[in-house]
Amino acid sequence: MNGLLLRLLVQRVGLACLSLLAVSLVVFAITGILPGDAAQEQLGQEATPEALAALRAQMGLDVPAHKRYLHWLFGLAHGDLGTSSATQLPVSELIASRLPNSLLLAAVTALFSVPIALTLGISAAVWRGSWFDRAAATGAVAVVSVPEFLVATLAVLVFAVHLRWLPALSYLSSVDSLGQLLRAFAMPVLTLSCVIVAQMMRMTRAAVIDQLEAPYIEMVRLKGASPLRTVLAHALPNAVGPIANAVALSLSYLLGGVIIVETIFNYPGIAKLMVDGVTQRDIPLVQSCAMLFCAGYLALVTAADLCGIVANPRLRHR
């Protein structure tokens, strides 16, 4: 690995760490201006000012904001996410009980959507201008234009209400076999995959077309290479970076769209836990969940950026 490549990798990782620090400040500021607080939520509307003041002091809500932020950031850096103000349980335990469910949903969605999206995108680029390309592009734009909550609602209406093929809610506690597991994941995965496949397919198509229009591809064609060899042996290796960015940006949608999907299907994941925390004004839980989502997004984007740098032959052989 040459010095330039190593320096670029270190710069990207450093920028990701600085971005995460800036995100922590934004998350703390936004959660700090939420209406009401955990003390008011626990004691109710009939609470006396003295009782509210005593509970706020017990929870540390009377400490100045900058001191609370530094204390929270120090704990976050050491793996201490604090204590839930609603349940009085460690936030790390609450997240640990839900994180495997969210990771499983994301893995199943990625396993289902990434091969389909890459196949459609590369095929549309190779057969550019054909009926398949026009149909795929039209379908992708149509799917992207529909918000995920409407896709989820239509899926429930069709597959759960009218056809009665799938359950309207995802109950993982009642899963005892592979068939029940597939039925529990079918609706959330279908909803998430619709938008992910459409976005990833469009970006993959654009990346491959950009390589197919490069001058070196024209030279490859003049040397008599077959269309399949031109794409697989020459265009795709140079499109690894853009395709990795397309995959990372599309999968990062899971960190935002999953909030709506988990809420609609009552899926017991991190996003549902975060929504419950907002309802209960559980600020430590909301902050930790938000930081987890942001860290996951930055990790995906940074990994895609690093793949693009490593896959660039001009940087690799300099």
C-alpha positions in Angstrom: 0.0 0.0 0.0 1.6 3.3 -1.1 1.8 6.4 1.0 -0.9 8.4 -0.9 -3.4 5.6 -0.5 -2.7 5.2 3.2 -3.0 9.0 3.7 -6.4 9.1 1.9 -7.7 6.2 4.0 -6.6 7.9 7.3 -8.2 11.1 6.1 -11.5 9.4 5.4 -11.6 7.7 8.8 -10.6 11.0 10.6 -13.4 12.9 8.8 -15.9 10.2 9.8 -14.9 10.6 13.5 -15.2 14.4 13.2 -18.6 14.0 11.6 -19.7 11.7 14.4 -18.6 14.3 17.0 -20.6 17.0 15.2 -23.6 14.7 15.0 -23.5 14.0 18.7 -23.7 17.8 19.3 -26.7 18.1 17.0 -28.4 15.1 18.5 -28.0 16.4 22.1 -29.3 19.9 21.0 -32.3 18.5 19.3 -33.3 16.1 22.1 -32.8 19.0 24.5 -35.4 21.1 22.9 -38.1 18.5 22.9 -41.3 19.7 24.6 -41.7 18.4 28.1 -39.3 16.1 29.9 -39.1 12.7 31.6 -40.0 14.2 35.0 -43.2 15.7 33.7 -44.0 12.5 31.9 -43.6 10.3 35.0 -45.4 12.6 37.4 -48.2 13.7 35.1 -50.0 16.9 34.8 -51.1 17.0 38.4 -47.5 17.1 39.7 -46.6 20.0 42.0 -43.6 22.3 41.2 -41.7 21.0 44.2 -42.1 17.4 43.1 -41.0 18.2 39.6 -38.0 20.1 40.8 -36.9 17.3 43.1 -37.3 14.7 40.3 -35.4 16.9 37.8 -32.6 17.2 40.3 -32.6 13.5 40.8 -32.4 12.9 37.1 -29.7 15.6 36.6 -32.0 17.7 34.4 -31.1 20.9 36.5 -27.4 20.7 35.4 -26.4 23.2 32.7 -26.7 21.9 29.2 -23.0 22.1 28.3 -22.0 20.1 31.4 -24.7 17.5 30.6 -23.3 17.2 27.1 -19.7 16.7 28.2 -20.8 14.1 30.8 -22.9 12.3 28.2 -20.1 12.5 25.5 -17.5 11.2 28.0 -19.8 8.3 28.9 -20.5 7.6 25.3 -16.8 7.4 24.5 -16.4 4.9 27.3 -19.4 2.8 26.3 -21.6 4.1 29.1 -25.0 5.0 27.4 -26.6 6.0 30.7 -29.8 4.9 32.4 -33.2 5.1 31.0 -35.3 7.8 32.7 -38.5 5.8 32.1 -37.6 2.3 33.1 -34.5 3.0 35.2 -32.6 0.2 33.3 -29.3 0.7 31.6 -29.8 1.9 28.1 -27.2 -0.6 26.8 -29.4 -3.4 28.0 -32.4 -2.0 26.3 -30.5 -1.6 23.0 -28.9 -5.0 23.3 -32.3 -6.7 23.5 -33.5 -5.0 20.3 -30.4 -4.6 18.2 -30.2 -8.3 17.0 -33.8 -7.9 15.6 -32.9 -4.8 13.7 -29.7 -6.3 12.4 -31.5 -9.4 11.3 -34.1 -7.4 9.4 -31.4 -5.3 7.7 -29.4 -8.4 6.8 -32.5 -10.2 5.3 -33.4 -7.0 3.4 -29.9 -6.6 2.0 -29.6 -10.3 1.1 -32.9 -10.0 -0.9 -32.5 -6.5 -2.4 -28.8 -6.1 -3.3 -28.5 -9.0 -5.9 -31.8 -8.0 -7.5 -30.9 -4.3 -7.7 -27.4 -5.0 -9.1 -28.7 -7.5 -11.7 -31.4 -5.1 -12.9 -29.0 -2.1 -12.9 -26.3 -3.8 -14.9 -28.8 -5.4 -17.3 -30.4 -2.0 -17.9 -27.0 -0.4 -18.6 -26.0 -3.2 -21.0 -29.3 -3.0 -22.9 -29.6 0.7 -22.7 -32.4 2.1 -24.7 -34.2 -1.2 -25.0 -37.7 -1.9 -23.8 -36.3 -3.6 -20.7 -34.3 -0.4 -19.8 -37.4 1.8 -20.3 -39.6 -0.5 -18.2 -37.0 -0.7 -15.4 -36.5 3.0 -15.3 -40.2 3.7 -15.3 -40.8 1.2 -12.6 -37.9 2.5 -10.5 -39.2 6.1 -10.7 -42.7 5.0 -9.8 -41.6 3.1 -6.8 -39.2 5.8 -5.5 -42.1 8.4 -5.8 -44.2 6.4 -3.4 -43.4 6.9 0.4 -42.7 3.8 2.4 -45.6 4.3 4.7 -48.0 4.1 1.7 -46.2 1.0 0.4 -46.6 -0.6 3.8 -50.2 0.3 4.0 -50.9 -1.0 0.6 -49.0 -4.2 1.4 -51.1 -4.7 4.5 -54.3 -4.0 2.6 -53.5 -6.5 -0.2 -51.6 -9.3 1.5 -53.1 -9.3 5.0 -56.7 -8.0 4.6 -57.8 -9.1 1.1 -55.6 -12.1 0.3 -54.9 -13.1 3.9 -51.6 -14.6 2.9 -49.4 -12.8 5.5 -49.8 -11.4 9.0 -50.3 -7.7 9.3 -47.9 -7.5 12.3 -44.5 -9.1 12.9 -44.5 -11.0 16.1 -41.1 -12.6 16.5 -42.0 -14.1 19.9 -44.3 -16.6 18.3 -41.9 -17.8 15.7 -41.2 -21.5 16.0 -40.3 -22.6 12.5 -38.6 -21.3 9.3 -42.0 -20.8 7.6 -43.3 -18.6 10.5 -40.0 -16.7 10.3 -40.4 -16.0 6.6 -44.0 -14.9 7.2 -43.0 -12.6 10.0 -40.3 -11.0 7.8 -42.2 -10.9 4.5 -44.1 -7.6 4.9 -41.2 -5.5 6.4 -38.7 -6.8 3.9 -41.1 -6.3 1.0 -41.7 -2.7 2.0 -38.0 -1.9 2.6 -36.9 -3.7 -0.6 -39.2 -1.8 -2.9 -37.4 1.6 -2.4 -33.9 0.1 -1.9 -34.0 -1.9 -5.1 -35.3 1.1 -7.1 -32.7 3.5 -5.8 -29.8 1.0 -6.0 -30.8 0.0 -9.5 -30.8 3.5 -10.9 -27.4 4.4 -9.3 -25.8 1.1 -10.5 -27.1 1.7 -14.0 -25.7 5.2 -14.1 -22.3 4.0 -12.8 -22.0 1.2 -15.4 -23.1 3.4 -18.3 -20.5 6.0 -17.3 -17.8 3.3 -17.6 -19.2 1.9 -20.9 -18.9 5.4 -22.4 -15.2 5.7 -21.5 -12.6 5.8 -24.3 -10.9 2.6 -23.1 -14.1 0.6 -23.6 -14.2 1.7 -27.2 -10.7 0.4 -27.6 -11.7 -2.9 -26.0 -14.6 -3.2 -28.5 -12.3 -2.4 -31.4 -10.1 -5.3 -30.4 -13.0 -7.6 -30.8 -14.0 -8.4 -27.2 -17.5 -9.8 -26.8 -20.2 -7.6 -25.0 -20.2 -9.9 -22.0 -16.4 -9.8 -21.6 -16.4 -6.0 -22.1 -18.8 -5.6 -19.2 -17.5 -8.3 -16.8 -13.8 -8.0 -17.4 -13.4 -4.3 -18.1 -16.3 -2.1 -17.2 -17.4 -3.7 -13.9 -13.9 -3.7 -12.2 -13.6 0.0 -12.8 -17.2 0.6 -11.6 -16.6 -1.0 -8.2 -16.2 2.3 -6.4 -19.4 3.9 -7.8 -21.3 0.7 -7.3 -20.1 0.4 -3.7 -21.3 4.0 -3.1 -24.6 3.1 -4.6 -25.0 0.1 -2.4 -24.0 2.0 0.8 -26.3 4.9 0.1 -29.2 2.6 -0.6 -28.6 0.4 2.5 -28.3 3.6 4.6 -32.0 4.1 3.8 -32.6 1.2 6.2 -31.5 3.5 9.0 -34.3 5.9 8.2 -37.0 4.0 6.5 -36.9 1.3 9.1 -38.3 3.7 11.7 -41.6 3.9 9.8 -41.6 0.2 8.9 -41.0 -1.1 12.4 -43.7 1.2 13.8 -46.3 0.2 11.2 -45.6 -3.6 11.6 -44.9 -3.4 15.3 -41.5 -5.0 14.7 -39.4 -5.1 18.0 -36.3 -3.3 16.8 -34.2 -0.3 17.6 -36.4 2.1 15.7 -39.5 1.0 17.6 -37.6 1.4 20.8 -36.6 4.9 19.8 -40.2 5.9 19.0 -41.3 4.6 22.4 -38.5 6.6 24.0 -39.7 9.8 22.2 -43.2 9.1 23.5 -42.0 8.7 27.1 -39.5 11.6 26.8 -36.7 9.1 27.6 -33.9 11.4 26.5 -30.9 9.1 27.2 -32.6 6.3 25.2 -33.5 8.6 22.3 -29.9 10.0 22.2 -28.3 6.6 22.2 -30.6 5.2 19.4 -30.0 8.3 17.3 -26.3 8.0 17.7 -26.5 4.4 16.8 -28.3 5.2 13.6 -25.9 8.0 12.7 -22.8 5.8 13.5 -24.2 3.1 11.2 -24.8 5.5 8.4 -21.3 7.0 8.7 -19.8 3.5 8.8 -21.6 2.5 5.6 -20.6 5.7 3.7 -17.0 5.6 5.0 -16.7 1.9 4.0 -18.0 2.7 0.5 -15.6 5.6 0.2 -12.7 3.4 1.3 -13.7 0.7 -1.3 -13.8 3.4 -4.0 -10.3 4.5 -3.0 -8.8 1.0 -2.8 -10.5 0.0 -6.1 -9.1 2.9 -8.0 -6.2 1.6 -10.0 -4.6 5.0 -10.5 -4.2 5.4 -6.7 -3.4 1.7 -6.1 -0.4 1.7 -8.5 0.9 5.2 -8.0 
